[in-house]
């Protein structure tokens, strides 16, 4: 996956629409979190549908557009939403959006998602910094890639320096930021209670339907990446009841205030 023409074509569209080429940080905002872009000034918005090679995604809670402007004093590119493996069957569905970042100097990338918690101290409405992940699904976005670059080492895949900066930002902003290991389930069905018990046994603290393929792609492209989960529910079978997508979206939206405080502190010191 060396530089591809489609990456440059997508980047060219952004430049034509007012992205001046200076990006200090890129953010991918998951379900219910898109309103963080409301704090942006001098904002340019570009629908995914107008960018060559971009997947559209069809999940409620995702605006499916790029926003570029000044956020808390830094030039930031925000992906309001993402496409998921379960929408296309392609684990590399985010290849072009992430590969495009290489045309802008590979700025640091912060991913966010809505996740279920397996830990009693990570409660709905809270935030968790992902320290590592588990992928036993089978799909990998680098299958079919060529060359030795596809053999990406995943030690410290979640960049230690970015994680340190995010923890420092959480402490200074008063945001409640836990941490844990994230296990990727393909979705779109939620996990069963038996799968949650398995995930706990394997060492997972969080479960969700995104992020892992994006981290693998980012590392393939040489992009430093970190990820934050917004806890929207406890894993199936832990508290009774069953997770619902509408609940996930609503809790994530409510929790975005803490994430906004964290990003304000993080970006101001970046």
Secondary structure by P-SEA (a helix, b strand, c coil): ccccaaaaaaaaaaaaacccccccbbbbbcccccccccccccbbbbccccccccccccccccccccccccccccbbbbcccccccccccccccaaaaaaaaaaacccbbbbbbbbbbccccccccbbbbbcccccccccccccccccccccccccccccaaaaaaaaaaaaaaccbbbbbbbbbbcccccccaaaaaaaaaaccccccccaaaaaaaaaaacccbbbbbcccccccccccbbbbaaaaaaaaaaaaaaaaaaaaaaaaac
